[in-house]
Amino acid sequence: VESQRGAGSLFTVELPRVGADAAPADADARADAEAPGAGEHLLYVDDDEIMREVVRRLLERAGWRVSTAADAAAALERLEQPGHGVQAVVTDMTMPPGMSGLELCRVIARLHPGLPTLICSGHRSDELLAQSGSAGVRAVVAKEDLL
């Protein structure tokens, strides 16, 4: 996902070849090793335990190393650990009680400038898109797109 405020978002989907002209198996292994996320470390934040587990497994299958947090406080605690190695944060928007995903992204932008943040939400609105841009969020992803 690539997104620029005011310019829109670009979603790239790569599908394997099938049929007689399909690439050999060793090419598939190379593609997996070179795939975005191969070995990169994400922190996924969601108050829903089942969603955390499902998304963690999906992201790991896609080659990411994944840590999870149940709320914003736990996510910020993780980011304060020396050598945390987190390269991006993906957070749910609605996380009662306490800090929302948007507020978490604002804090991360202030404390860890340059650390990419993404919000996933079941309710993407123009207001959320506008607020997320001012909070330094790289993209707002529909929750169903994660699954």
C-alpha positions as CSV (number, residue, x, y, z in Angstrom):
1,V,0.0,0.0,0.0
2,E,1.3,3.4,-1.0
3,S,-0.7,6.5,0.0
4,Q,-0.2,10.2,-0.5
5,R,-2.5,12.8,1.1
6,G,-4.6,14.4,-1.5
7,A,-3.4,12.1,-4.3
8,G,-5.0,8.8,-3.2
9,S,-3.7,5.3,-2.5
10,L,-2.1,2.6,-4.6
11,F,-2.7,-1.0,-3.7
12,T,-0.4,-3.5,-5.5
13,V,-1.5,-7.1,-5.7
14,E,1.0,-9.8,-6.9
15,L,-0.5,-13.1,-7.9
16,P,1.5,-16.3,-8.9
17,R,1.5,-17.4,-12.5
18,V,-0.4,-20.5,-13.4
19,G,-0.4,-22.7,-16.5
20,A,2.3,-23.8,-18.9
21,D,4.2,-20.5,-18.7
22,A,4.5,-20.6,-14.9
23,A,7.8,-19.8,-13.4
24,P,9.9,-22.7,-12.0
25,A,9.6,-23.6,-8.3
26,D,13.0,-22.1,-7.4
27,A,11.8,-18.7,-8.8
28,D,8.9,-18.9,-6.4
29,A,11.3,-19.4,-3.5
30,R,13.3,-16.3,-4.7
31,A,10.1,-14.3,-4.9
32,D,9.2,-15.3,-1.4
33,A,12.6,-14.2,-0.1
34,E,12.3,-10.9,-1.9
35,A,8.7,-10.2,-1.1
36,P,7.8,-7.0,0.8
37,G,7.8,-7.8,4.5
38,A,10.4,-10.6,4.3
39,G,11.9,-10.4,7.7
40,E,10.6,-6.9,8.5
41,H,9.2,-6.4,12.0
42,L,5.6,-5.1,12.4
43,L,3.8,-4.3,15.6
44,Y,0.0,-5.0,15.3
45,V,-2.2,-3.3,17.8
46,D,-5.8,-4.5,18.4
47,D,-8.0,-4.9,21.5
48,D,-9.7,-8.0,19.9
49,E,-7.7,-11.0,20.9
50,I,-9.1,-13.2,18.0
51,M,-8.4,-10.4,15.4
52,R,-4.8,-10.0,16.8
53,E,-4.2,-13.7,16.4
54,V,-5.7,-14.0,12.9
55,V,-3.9,-11.0,11.5
56,R,-0.6,-12.0,13.2
57,R,-0.8,-15.4,11.4
58,L,-1.7,-13.9,8.1
59,L,1.2,-11.3,8.3
60,E,3.6,-14.0,9.3
61,R,2.6,-16.2,6.3
62,A,3.3,-13.1,4.2
63,G,6.9,-13.0,5.6
64,W,6.6,-10.4,8.3
65,R,7.9,-10.8,11.8
66,V,5.0,-9.7,14.0
67,S,4.6,-8.5,17.6
68,T,1.2,-7.7,19.0
69,A,-0.2,-5.4,21.6
70,A,-3.7,-5.4,23.1
71,D,-3.9,-1.6,23.5
72,A,-2.1,1.7,22.9
73,A,-0.3,1.6,26.3
74,A,1.2,-1.8,25.6
75,A,2.2,-0.7,22.1
76,L,4.0,2.4,23.4
77,E,5.7,0.3,26.1
78,R,7.0,-2.0,23.4
79,L,8.3,0.9,21.4
80,E,10.2,2.3,24.4
81,Q,12.2,-1.0,24.8
82,P,15.8,-0.5,23.6
83,G,16.4,-2.4,20.3
84,H,12.7,-3.1,19.8
85,G,13.4,-3.4,16.0
86,V,9.8,-2.5,15.0
87,Q,9.8,-1.1,11.5
88,A,6.1,-0.2,11.2
89,V,3.0,-0.1,13.3
90,V,-0.5,-1.3,12.2
91,T,-3.2,-0.4,14.6
92,D,-7.0,-0.8,14.9
93,M,-8.8,2.5,15.0
94,T,-11.3,1.7,17.8
95,M,-9.8,0.4,21.0
96,P,-11.8,1.1,24.1
97,P,-10.9,2.1,26.8
98,G,-8.2,4.7,26.4
99,M,-6.4,5.8,23.4
100,S,-7.8,5.3,19.9
101,G,-5.6,4.1,17.0
102,L,-5.5,7.6,15.6
103,E,-4.3,9.0,19.0
104,L,-1.7,6.3,19.1
105,C,-0.4,7.2,15.7
106,R,-0.1,10.9,16.8
107,V,1.9,9.9,19.8
108,I,4.1,7.6,17.7
109,A,4.7,10.4,15.2
110,R,5.8,12.7,18.1
111,L,8.0,10.1,19.9
112,H,9.3,8.1,17.0
113,P,9.4,10.4,13.9
114,G,9.8,8.4,10.7
115,L,8.2,5.2,12.1
116,P,5.5,4.3,9.6
117,T,2.0,3.9,11.0
118,L,-1.1,2.4,9.3
119,I,-4.7,2.3,10.7
120,C,-7.1,-0.5,10.0
121,S,-10.8,0.2,10.5
122,G,-14.1,-1.3,9.7
123,H,-15.5,2.2,9.2
124,R,-13.4,4.3,6.8
125,S,-14.8,7.8,6.5
126,D,-13.6,11.0,4.8
127,E,-13.2,12.4,8.3
128,L,-10.9,9.5,9.4
129,L,-8.9,9.9,6.2
130,A,-8.4,13.6,6.8
131,Q,-7.5,13.2,10.4
132,S,-5.1,10.3,9.7
133,G,-3.2,12.4,7.2
134,S,-2.6,15.1,9.8
135,A,-1.5,12.5,12.3
136,G,1.2,11.2,10.0
137,V,-0.6,7.9,9.1
138,R,0.7,6.4,5.9
139,A,-2.5,4.6,5.0
140,V,-6.0,3.7,6.2
141,V,-6.8,0.1,5.4
142,A,-10.2,-1.5,5.5
143,K,-10.2,-4.3,8.2
144,E,-11.6,-6.8,5.7
145,D,-8.6,-6.1,3.4
146,L,-6.3,-7.5,6.1
147,L,-8.2,-10.8,6.0
